[in-house]
Each structure stands twice: as C-alpha cells, then as structure tokens.
Amino acid sequence: MIPTDRTLCFANPDWASVARRAGYSESAIDHARLIESQGYTVVKSGVSPHHCSRAIDAFRSWLEQNKQYAESKRMADGHYPRFVNFHSISDTILDLFADNRTTLEIQDVVFGGPAAVYTSLFYERGSAQPLHRDVPYFCTYPRDLYLGVWTALEAASLANGPLMMIPGGHAVAQVDPVEVATAHFGGNLPNTLPPIHDGLWVAYQSRVSDECFAKGLNMVVAPLDAGDTLIWHPLLPHGGAQIVETHLTRFSIVFHTTPENVPVYQGDVFFSGQYPKPPELPRWAYRRYKGRSVADLAGGKFG
Ligand SMILES: O=C(O)CCC(=O)C(=O)O
C-alpha cells in the first residue's frame, strides 16, 4: 500500500520552515514559492550548453540509426513528432534530469522528498499545443503529486514557438473533472471511460481557460535560452505558443516527475474519480541513475 496522505509541500502553510529545517537552500525555497504563487518558476542555465548540444546530437544520431522508422514518421513540413521517453534509451538525455541540480532540489522541496522520473517528451520543434493542464494524463494518487520540468535545448523565442502559460491559473480554476465529464455525457457518466477521450479533454481544458480569463488572468509567453528550465505546477494551464517561422526547430525536453512510488493514472480515473482501491503501487519498477529513481518504462518511439 502507498501512503495516502502525501501532498505537495504547499498544503502545509509552514512548508518553507519545514524545507529550511530539512536543509534545503533558500534559493530552492524561493523557486518553490514562485511555483506556489504563480504556478511556475524558471531556473536560468539549469543545464550547460554542452548538455544541450550533446542531447541534440543524440537525437540526430538516433535518427541516423533508425532512418527508416524516422522517415516514416516525418511530417509533411519536414519536422518530427514528439519523441516519447528518449531518456529510457539514452543516458545523455537522462543527464538533462539528473545533472540539473538546482531543478532537482526545487522538485524535492515541492514533493517533500526525492523527485523521480515518470516519463518524458523530447521535442524537435515547438508543440503549438493549446493551453491545458497536464493532470488528465498525469493523474496521480494521491492527487497532483506531479511536476512538469521543461528544458530549452536551444533558444525558444516568439519565432519558434516558446512555452505559454496563465500565471496564477493553477490556483483559481477549481474545475471538478467528474462534473465536467457528467455534463459532457448529458448527466449519465458511463461506468467505464477510456484512458484518453478527446471530448472530455477539450471540455475540461476549455472550462479551465474560461475560468482563468473570467477571473482576469492573462496568458504570457516565456522566451528562454538554451539550458533554462521551467518547472510547472500540476494545475498550471500551459502550452506551446504559435510557431511563426515553421521551418525552425525548437529542441526541448519535458520530464514528468513525481515522488517515487506514486501511481499515475489517466483520464479513465481522472474523469470518473474512481481511484483504484486500495491504492496500488505503481505498475512499473524503478531503476537508479545518478542517485535518482527513474520509472523503467519503454522509450524511443514518436507519439
Ligand atoms: O513544449 C511545448 O511547447 C509545450 C509542452 C507541453 O505543453 C506539455 O508537454 O504538456
């Protein structure tokens, strides 16, 4: 059985003192404070330029070694779709998590213990994804024990589609997913839901954005330099801004992190509110890398 009373540190109003007593640095606590107040923080130069160029080279050499598959997935505009769990097959990629020391400490403060890798997405170009919360895909038990840890591997500017977000949007829109799902199905929530349901996704995300804008919040973009890392709160609405110059790349990676041994579910659980009882342990094993736990999940596919 897993502990059912875990929360992000912010549930305790005195969390900063707890973190200080646990030996975390003032700088990590300040970053965590920003995650609490605005829903995200930026760590300048979280990893070195060398880490970034090595990671891009690793992707190019993977393309070279998997030419046939890679070509079959290449899009009409010459770009590649996002690449799932590249860190599972490349330690060069996993170093972007494990060597990002400041970022690790901030995650540990927020989780109240060591952050572990659940999954990752490597992007060759901007995602141009509409504003969304990640929680329907990263539905943990206990809830919201998740962080998005996004690193620019080359400069992300208005031209190549930087990250965008609604500062404060993690705190204002208290949208109940079960209510959204019930309304979507005309008042009769089916007994079983699929893990991914486009209609429910869109209904939930639109409600979140609408509530944020109704409360006077605005969307901002975050131009970042290579090596900068942005950590987002599980409930922060964020996405990829429009790509103005579509021929440009925008190499980046996002790690989805949780404390170790936290099960992660998808929309079938998120939108039904039916969490497995008694709470299960994750269905995956962990391996250790540079003192950190990494979910042992398959990787190396476009998706
Ligand atoms: O990289 C981006 O453009 C956005 C990434 C994102 O929204 C996500 O991975 O959830």
The ligand as a Tripos MOL2 file, in Angstrom:
@<TRIPOS>MOLECULE
LIG
   10     9     1     0     0
SMALL
NO_CHARGES

@<TRIPOS>ATOM
      1 O1          6.8220   22.1710  -25.3270 O.co2     1 LIG1
      2 C1          5.7630   22.7580  -25.5240 C.2       1 LIG1
      3 O2          5.5830   23.5340  -26.4580 O.co2     1 LIG1
      4 C2          4.5800   22.5220  -24.6180 C.3       1 LIG1
      5 C3          4.7390   21.2680  -23.8400 C.3       1 LIG1
      6 C4          3.5250   20.9310  -23.0910 C.2       1 LIG1
      7 O3          2.5890   21.6860  -23.0140 O.2       1 LIG1
      8 C5          3.4450   19.6620  -22.4210 C.2       1 LIG1
      9 O4          4.3380   18.8190  -22.6220 O.co2     1 LIG1
     10 O5          2.4830   19.4540  -21.6570 O.co2     1 LIG1
@<TRIPOS>BOND
     1     1     2 2
     2     2     3 1
     3     2     4 1
     4     4     5 1
     5     5     6 1
     6     6     7 2
     7     6     8 1
     8     8     9 2
     9     8    10 1
@<TRIPOS>SUBSTRUCTURE
     1 LIG1         1 GROUP 0 **** ****
